[in-house]
């Protein structure tokens, strides 16, 4: 998987979703917001949505584990 430069707003959305997941409080609205932002970014960047989603989750979750 190639390294992807994620925009700050996408990182912030995924961080919010990850925090909600960890608390067991993920809302439909948060999940939808992340999904829509990932889909839009993938289309703009010409990258498969799944690759963007996996890379974003890895970037946020591994950064949280390291810090």
N, CA, C and O atoms as a GROMACS GRO file, in nm:
protein
  268
    1UNK      N    1   0.084  -0.117   0.000
    1UNK     CA    2   0.000   0.000   0.000
    1UNK      C    3   0.088   0.124   0.000
    1UNK      O    4   0.180   0.135   0.081
    2UNK      N    5   0.060   0.216  -0.091
    2UNK     CA    6   0.139   0.338  -0.101
    2UNK      C    7   0.104   0.434   0.012
    2UNK      O    8  -0.006   0.430   0.067
    3UNK      N    9   0.199   0.519   0.047
    3UNK     CA   10   0.174   0.619   0.150
    3UNK      C   11   0.082   0.727   0.094
    3UNK      O   12   0.105   0.779  -0.016
    4UNK      N   13  -0.020   0.760   0.168
    4UNK     CA   14  -0.119   0.858   0.124
    4UNK      C   15  -0.110   0.979   0.216
    4UNK      O   16  -0.103   0.964   0.338
    5UNK      N   17  -0.109   1.098   0.158
    5UNK     CA   18  -0.112   1.222   0.236
    5UNK      C   19  -0.258   1.257   0.262
    5UNK      O   20  -0.328   1.305   0.173
    6UNK      N   21  -0.302   1.234   0.385
    6UNK     CA   22  -0.441   1.261   0.419
    6UNK      C   23  -0.458   1.406   0.463
    6UNK      O   24  -0.374   1.459   0.536
    7UNK      N   25  -0.566   1.471   0.418
    7UNK     CA   26  -0.592   1.608   0.465
    7UNK      C   27  -0.629   1.607   0.614
    7UNK      O   28  -0.679   1.508   0.666
    8UNK      N   29  -0.604   1.718   0.679
    8UNK     CA   30  -0.628   1.730   0.823
    8UNK      C   31  -0.772   1.698   0.861
    8UNK      O   32  -0.797   1.632   0.962
    9UNK      N   33  -0.868   1.743   0.780
    9UNK     CA   34  -1.008   1.720   0.816
    9UNK      C   35  -1.043   1.571   0.815
    9UNK      O   36  -1.127   1.526   0.893
   10UNK      N   37  -0.980   1.496   0.727
   10UNK     CA   38  -1.006   1.352   0.720
   10UNK      C   39  -0.945   1.281   0.842
   10UNK      O   40  -1.006   1.190   0.898
   11UNK      N   41  -0.827   1.321   0.881
   11UNK     CA   42  -0.763   1.267   1.001
   11UNK      C   43  -0.850   1.298   1.123
   11UNK      O   44  -0.871   1.212   1.209
   12UNK      N   45  -0.899   1.421   1.132
   12UNK     CA   46  -0.982   1.461   1.246
   12UNK      C   47  -1.110   1.380   1.253
   12UNK      O   48  -1.151   1.338   1.361
   13UNK      N   49  -1.174   1.357   1.139
   13UNK     CA   50  -1.295   1.275   1.136
   13UNK      C   51  -1.268   1.134   1.184
   13UNK      O   52  -1.344   1.079   1.264
   14UNK      N   53  -1.160   1.075   1.135
   14UNK     CA   54  -1.128   0.937   1.174
   14UNK      C   55  -1.090   0.930   1.322
   14UNK      O   56  -1.124   0.833   1.389
   15UNK      N   57  -1.021   1.030   1.372
   15UNK     CA   58  -0.988   1.032   1.515
   15UNK      C   59  -1.114   1.037   1.600
   15UNK      O   60  -1.124   0.968   1.702
   16UNK      N   61  -1.211   1.118   1.557
   16UNK     CA   62  -1.338   1.124   1.630
   16UNK      C   63  -1.408   0.990   1.628
   16UNK      O   64  -1.459   0.944   1.731
   17UNK      N   65  -1.412   0.927   1.511
   17UNK     CA   66  -1.476   0.796   1.500
   17UNK      C   67  -1.405   0.693   1.586
   17UNK      O   68  -1.470   0.614   1.654
   18UNK      N   69  -1.273   0.692   1.585
   18UNK     CA   70  -1.196   0.596   1.662
   18UNK      C   71  -1.221   0.616   1.812
   18UNK      O   72  -1.234   0.519   1.887
   19UNK      N   73  -1.227   0.740   1.856
   19UNK     CA   74  -1.256   0.768   1.997
   19UNK      C   75  -1.395   0.717   2.034
   19UNK      O   76  -1.413   0.659   2.141
   20UNK      N   77  -1.492   0.738   1.947
   20UNK     CA   78  -1.627   0.688   1.973
   20UNK      C   79  -1.629   0.535   1.976
   20UNK      O   80  -1.697   0.476   2.060
   21UNK      N   81  -1.556   0.473   1.887
   21UNK     CA   82  -1.549   0.326   1.884
   21UNK      C   83  -1.491   0.274   2.015
   21UNK      O   84  -1.543   0.179   2.073
   22UNK      N   85  -1.385   0.336   2.060
   22UNK     CA   86  -1.320   0.292   2.183
   22UNK      C   87  -1.411   0.307   2.306
   22UNK      O   88  -1.401   0.230   2.401
   23UNK      N   89  -1.500   0.407   2.302
   23UNK     CA   90  -1.594   0.426   2.412
   23UNK      C   91  -1.722   0.343   2.393
   23UNK      O   92  -1.807   0.339   2.482
   24UNK      N   93  -1.733   0.276   2.278
   24UNK     CA   94  -1.854   0.200   2.247
   24UNK      C   95  -1.971   0.290   2.214
   24UNK      O   96  -2.086   0.253   2.239
   25UNK      N   97  -1.943   0.408   2.158
   25UNK     CA   98  -2.046   0.507   2.132
   25UNK      C   99  -2.047   0.558   1.988
   25UNK      O  100  -2.090   0.670   1.963
   26UNK      N  101  -2.001   0.478   1.893
   26UNK     CA  102  -1.998   0.523   1.754
   26UNK      C  103  -2.140   0.550   1.707
   26UNK      O  104  -2.228   0.464   1.718
   27UNK      N  105  -2.162   0.669   1.654
   27UNK     CA  106  -2.295   0.704   1.603
   27UNK      C  107  -2.302   0.682   1.453
   27UNK      O  108  -2.200   0.679   1.383
   28UNK      N  109  -2.423   0.667   1.404
   28UNK     CA  110  -2.445   0.653   1.261
   28UNK      C  111  -2.396   0.778   1.189
   28UNK      O  112  -2.338   0.769   1.081
   29UNK      N  113  -2.418   0.893   1.248
   29UNK     CA  114  -2.378   1.019   1.187
   29UNK      C  115  -2.226   1.028   1.170
   29UNK      O  116  -2.177   1.069   1.065
   30UNK      N  117  -2.153   0.989   1.273
   30UNK     CA  118  -2.007   0.991   1.264
   30UNK      C  119  -1.958   0.894   1.159
   30UNK      O  120  -1.872   0.928   1.077
   31UNK      N  121  -2.011   0.773   1.161
   31UNK     CA  122  -1.970   0.672   1.063
   31UNK      C  123  -2.001   0.719   0.921
   31UNK      O  124  -1.920   0.702   0.830
   32UNK      N  125  -2.118   0.780   0.902
   32UNK     CA  126  -2.156   0.830   0.770
   32UNK      C  127  -2.063   0.943   0.727
   32UNK      O  128  -2.018   0.946   0.612
   33UNK      N  129  -2.033   1.036   0.818
   33UNK     CA  130  -1.945   1.148   0.785
   33UNK      C  131  -1.808   1.099   0.739
   33UNK      O  132  -1.753   1.150   0.641
   34UNK      N  133  -1.752   1.001   0.811
   34UNK     CA  134  -1.622   0.946   0.773
   34UNK      C  135  -1.631   0.877   0.638
   34UNK      O  136  -1.546   0.898   0.551
   35UNK      N  137  -1.733   0.796   0.620
   35UNK     CA  138  -1.749   0.723   0.493
   35UNK      C  139  -1.760   0.819   0.375
   35UNK      O  140  -1.696   0.800   0.272
   36UNK      N  141  -1.842   0.922   0.390
   36UNK     CA  142  -1.859   1.019   0.281
   36UNK      C  143  -1.730   1.095   0.252
   36UNK      O  144  -1.697   1.120   0.136
   37UNK      N  145  -1.658   1.132   0.356
   37UNK     CA  146  -1.532   1.204   0.336
   37UNK      C  147  -1.426   1.115   0.272
   37UNK      O  148  -1.352   1.160   0.185
   38UNK      N  149  -1.419   0.989   0.313
   38UNK     CA  150  -1.326   0.894   0.253
   38UNK      C  151  -1.359   0.872   0.107
   38UNK      O  152  -1.270   0.871   0.022
   39UNK      N  153  -1.487   0.856   0.077
   39UNK     CA  154  -1.531   0.833  -0.061
   39UNK      C  155  -1.496   0.953  -0.149
   39UNK      O  156  -1.447   0.936  -0.260
   40UNK      N  157  -1.522   1.074  -0.099
   40UNK     CA  158  -1.492   1.195  -0.176
   40UNK      C  159  -1.341   1.209  -0.198
   40UNK      O  160  -1.297   1.239  -0.309
   41UNK      N  161  -1.263   1.189  -0.093
   41UNK     CA  162  -1.118   1.200  -0.106
   41UNK      C  163  -1.064   1.097  -0.205
   41UNK      O  164  -0.979   1.130  -0.288
   42UNK      N  165  -1.112   0.975  -0.196
   42UNK     CA  166  -1.066   0.869  -0.287
   42UNK      C  167  -1.096   0.904  -0.431
   42UNK      O  168  -1.012   0.885  -0.519
   43UNK      N  169  -1.215   0.956  -0.456
   43UNK     CA  170  -1.253   0.994  -0.592
   43UNK      C  171  -1.164   1.108  -0.644
   43UNK      O  172  -1.118   1.104  -0.758
   44UNK      N  173  -1.140   1.208  -0.561
   44UNK     CA  174  -1.055   1.321  -0.599
   44UNK      C  175  -0.912   1.279  -0.625
   44UNK      O  176  -0.847   1.328  -0.717
   45UNK      N  177  -0.862   1.188  -0.542
   45UNK     CA  178  -0.722   1.146  -0.550
   45UNK      C  179  -0.700   1.035  -0.653
   45UNK      O  180  -0.586   1.005  -0.690
   46UNK      N  181  -0.810   0.974  -0.699
   46UNK     CA  182  -0.796   0.864  -0.794
   46UNK      C  183  -0.741   0.738  -0.730
   46UNK      O  184  -0.668   0.662  -0.793
   47UNK      N  185  -0.777   0.717  -0.604
   47UNK     CA  186  -0.730   0.601  -0.528
   47UNK      C  187  -0.853   0.520  -0.488
   47UNK      O  188  -0.959   0.577  -0.461
   48UNK      N  189  -0.840   0.389  -0.484
   48UNK     CA  190  -0.951   0.304  -0.443
   48UNK      C  191  -0.997   0.342  -0.303
   48UNK      O  192  -0.916   0.364  -0.214
   49UNK      N  193  -1.129   0.351  -0.285
   49UNK     CA  194  -1.185   0.388  -0.155
   49UNK      C  195  -1.136   0.298  -0.043
   49UNK      O  196  -1.104   0.345   0.066
   50UNK      N  197  -1.132   0.169  -0.069
   50UNK     CA  198  -1.088   0.075   0.034
   50UNK      C  199  -0.943   0.101   0.074
   50UNK      O  200  -0.909   0.093   0.193
   51UNK      N  201  -0.859   0.133  -0.021
   51UNK     CA  202  -0.718   0.164   0.010
   51UNK      C  203  -0.709   0.289   0.097
   51UNK      O  204  -0.629   0.294   0.192
   52UNK      N  205  -0.790   0.390   0.065
   52UNK     CA  206  -0.792   0.512   0.146
   52UNK      C  207  -0.840   0.482   0.287
   52UNK      O  208  -0.779   0.524   0.385
   53UNK      N  209  -0.949   0.407   0.297
   53UNK     CA  210  -1.006   0.375   0.428
   53UNK      C  211  -0.907   0.296   0.514
   53UNK      O  212  -0.888   0.327   0.632
   54UNK      N  213  -0.846   0.196   0.456
   54UNK     CA  214  -0.750   0.114   0.532
   54UNK      C  215  -0.629   0.198   0.574
   54UNK      O  216  -0.583   0.187   0.688
   55UNK      N  217  -0.578   0.279   0.484
   55UNK     CA  218  -0.462   0.363   0.515
   55UNK      C  219  -0.494   0.466   0.622
   55UNK      O  220  -0.411   0.492   0.710
   56UNK      N  221  -0.613   0.523   0.615
   56UNK     CA  222  -0.653   0.622   0.715
   56UNK      C  223  -0.666   0.559   0.853
   56UNK      O  224  -0.616   0.613   0.951
   57UNK      N  225  -0.731   0.444   0.860
   57UNK     CA  226  -0.744   0.375   0.988
   57UNK      C  227  -0.607   0.340   1.045
   57UNK      O  228  -0.583   0.356   1.164
   58UNK      N  229  -0.518   0.292   0.960
   58UNK     CA  230  -0.384   0.257   1.006
   58UNK      C  231  -0.311   0.380   1.058
   58UNK      O  232  -0.247   0.376   1.163
   59UNK      N  233  -0.320   0.490   0.984
   59UNK     CA  234  -0.251   0.613   1.024
   59UNK      C  235  -0.301   0.663   1.160
   59UNK      O  236  -0.222   0.703   1.244
   60UNK      N  237  -0.432   0.661   1.180
   60UNK     CA  238  -0.489   0.712   1.305
   60UNK      C  239  -0.467   0.616   1.419
   60UNK      O  240  -0.426   0.658   1.528
   61UNK      N  241  -0.495   0.490   1.398
   61UNK     CA  242  -0.488   0.393   1.507
   61UNK      C  243  -0.345   0.363   1.549
   61UNK      O  244  -0.319   0.342   1.667
   62UNK      N  245  -0.253   0.360   1.455
   62UNK     CA  246  -0.113   0.334   1.492
   62UNK      C  247  -0.051   0.456   1.558
   62UNK      O  248   0.033   0.443   1.647
   63UNK      N  249  -0.093   0.573   1.515
   63UNK     CA  250  -0.045   0.696   1.579
   63UNK      C  251  -0.095   0.704   1.722
   63UNK      O  252  -0.022   0.746   1.812
   64UNK      N  253  -0.221   0.663   1.743
   64UNK     CA  254  -0.278   0.664   1.879
   64UNK      C  255  -0.208   0.562   1.968
   64UNK      O  256  -0.185   0.588   2.086
   65UNK      N  257  -0.174   0.447   1.914
   65UNK     CA  258  -0.106   0.343   1.991
   65UNK      C  259   0.037   0.385   2.028
   65UNK      O  260   0.087   0.353   2.136
   66UNK      N  261   0.102   0.456   1.936
   66UNK     CA  262   0.241   0.498   1.959
   66UNK      C  263   0.248   0.614   2.058
   66UNK      O  264   0.347   0.628   2.130
   67UNK      N  265   0.142   0.697   2.060
   67UNK     CA  266   0.147   0.817   2.145
   67UNK      C  267   0.077   0.800   2.266
   67UNK      O  268   0.072   0.892   2.348
   0.00000   0.00000   0.00000
